[in-house]
Amino acid sequence: MSREEQIIKSRLKKLEDLRGHGYIPYAHKFDKKDYCKDIQEKYKKLKKEQETKDKVKIAGRIMTIRDMGKINFITLRDGTDKIQLVLRKGATPSKEIEFFKKYLDAGDFIGIEGTIFKTKRGEVSILVQKVTLLTKSIKPLPEKFHGIKDEDEKLRKRYLDLAMNPETKELFMKRYKFWKAMREFLEKKGFIEVETPVLENTTGGADAKPFVTHHNALDMDVYLRISTGELWQKRLMVGGFEKTFEIGRQFRNEGMSHEHLQDYTQMEFYWGYANYEDGMKLVEDLYKYVTKETLGTLKFKSHGFNIDFSKPWKKIDYVSEVKKHTGIDFFKSSLKDIEKKLKELKIQFEPGLDKERLIDLLWKHCRKSIAGPAFLINHPVEISPLAKRSEKDPRLVERFIVIFAGSEVGNGYSELNDPIDQEKRFKRQAQLREAGDEEAQMNDEEFVEALKYGMPPTCGFGTSERFFAYLMDKPARECQIFPLMKPEKAINEKTKKIAK
């Protein structure tokens, strides 16, 4: 029998004994009055060995237990911080000490009533007067100094990672601040939050492969959205709204990488009577506000770059940047020239892709050296099917992409509101899909019909949790609280087959 199995057996026996003696091992509630962080802050100036008569009523999880005979030291952690509990013979009622020693283990949730004092070593502590078992744990927590080492295990059992590592919890507190700040900023600027469909007849708003599911009630296949309501929010512009945004989940059935996820949160806003230049000004202010609220500073490190959002944001020309790094001119180079360059750079690509897809692969290679912050502008029309053409050069569109730490971390443009032009571009995308490009956009005839009623000049912009991951200097998957994982059972079965 393994050590873990022995522990489980012992705890199950304790559980049986508790019930046999009339105790409730899984309480319905506890009237918690105090929190670890507040207590630590309030009594930090208490002198060493000073005792008070101040009573507290606290609850949390037992993290460690040290039995020194006549005195027991316990570390208790709640949702705010941790604190030391002390059971001392002669000061703590003997029945409470006996109950604690007989039935309680690290991992259990307990309620505590006691008084505040400071130890010889200067640690704010609670002298326990009463112990209430709230939840009896059956499986042991990972060892304090070893914890969970396997990264996949950490993500699969995130609850243990959160229980053992305050840093993980702090990461998700920052994620909460990140989205809260984004919402606050937009609302202060007069934008209203909306909700648009997640299930769609036709996907739109991005170049991505969608997930497909079946709608039983309507007996038809539908797609999980690949953008956060882009074509829906633009319909709202047609209907008379002028400033809208949505923060929600979107889904892309694509490969995984340090910056790509299949199920993630995105924000998109749409601003009537504005263009991409207005959008760049607003977005720069948005990024600075969100970063300051999340990190407390505009300077941070990410993926090997030192980033400073307070510096002037550069503007980088798409075609010129690709030409500078690769020698390829989008408007002059042939498909064969681009394929040859991709092979030279050892960039993998699928055979049969069109020029616009291949040139974008070259751009993704070029961006890796850009620290930013910067805006990438002047994209060719061919790779931007929803953006308005430039007044200065009809071969280009009024689009901007936020670049920092070598990645694209936000995308916006002056929205195409010419229904004839939009219809032509959708038909071109449909041809690409028929030729095998699964990421090309679908021909949304209903959206084109809406545009024919008239949509005002509009700027749209979207950014996802990739922005947050790059602020944290972490892979995107680590910044999701419960990322999608392959079931542990399936992994174990595959391992057994390999072993055989």
C-alpha positions, 0 to 999 in steps of 0.5 A: 500500500502506498503512502497516499493510500495509507493516508486516505485509509486513515482519514476515512477511518477518522471520518467514520469515527466523527460520524459515529460520535455525532459530529458533522464532518461537512458543515453547512456554514460558518459565521466567519467574522475576520480574515487573515490579511486584515488581522496581520495588518491590524496587529503588525505593530504588536510587541513580541510576546504581547497578548491581547484579549481581542477575539477573532472568528476565522476560517480557512484550510489547514496547510501545515501542523507542527506538534511540539507536545504541549504546544501545536503550531498550525498554518491556516490559509483563507482567501486573503492570506495565512496566519499561525494558530497556536494550541497551548496546553493550559491556555486552550481547552483540553477538549479542543486540543484532544479533538484537533489531534485526534481528527484533524489533518492538513487539508481540512477546512476549520473554523477557529475562535480565539484571541490575538497575540504575538510570538517570541519570533514576532509572528502575529498568531491566534491562541485557539479557544474553539475548533470547528471542523467544516470540511474533512479532506480525504486525499492529502495535499501535495507536499509543501516543499515539492508540490506539483512539478508536472506542468500538465498536472498543475493545469489539470488540477488547478485547484491544488495549484491554487491551494498550494501556491499564492502566486497562482492565485495572485495571477488570477486576481490580476486577470480579474483586474485586467478585464475589470479595467478594460470594462471601466475604461470603455464605459467611461468613454461612453461605450455600452456593453452588449451580448451577441450570439455564440452560435452562428449560421455563418462565422465571420469577423476573423480568418479562423477554422470554426468548431461545428456543432448540431442544433437539435431543436432547429435540426441544423449544424451551427458554428461556435463564433470565431469573433466576439460579435464583429458582424453583429455589433456592426449590425448594431451600428446599422440600427443606430447604436454608436458605441458598443463593446462585448467581452466574451468567449470565442472559439477557434478550432486551430493549433495550440502554441504559447500564444494560441488558444481554442477557447478564450476571452476577447473584447471587441468595440465598435465606434460609430463616426470614427476611423482607424486613426481615432481608434489608435489614439483610443487604443493606446490610452486603453492599453496604458490604463489597463496595464497600469491598473493590472501591474501598477506600472507601464514598464514590464518584461515580456518574452525577452523584451523590456517594454515601456508603454509610456514611450511614443508608440511607433507606426510600422508599414506592413509592406515596407517591414516585410520587404526590409527583413525578407526582400519580398515586395507584396505587390511585385513578388510572385507566388513562387518568390514568396514560397522560395523565401519561406523555404529559405527561412525554414517556415513551414506552409501548406501547399496550395495557399494563396499569395495573401496567406503566404505573405502573412507567414513572412510578416509573422516571421518579421514581427518576432524582432519588434519590441514595441509598443507599435502599431502595424499599419497599411495592410494590403486589401487581400489580407483584410477582407473587412477593412475599409480601403485607404483613401491614399492608396486603394491597394491598402486598407485603414487597419492597425495591429498592436505589436509588442514583445514580438507578437500581435496583441490587438487588431482594429480598422476602419470598418468596410461599410461599402456593401458592394466592395464587401460583397466582392471581398466575401466572394473572394474569400469563398473562392479561397474556402472552396480551394481548401483554405479552411480559415478563409471567411464565409460569404455572409449574405445577410450581413451584406444585406444589412450594410445595404441599408447603410452603416455609418463610418465605424472603427472596430477593434479587438484584443484577447487574453493574449494581451494579458498573457504577454503582460504576465510574461507567460504562455496563454494557457497558464493564464487560463484558470481552467484550460481545456485538457485531455482527460487524465484517463485517456492519457493513462490508457495511451501510456499503457498501450505504449508500454505494452 
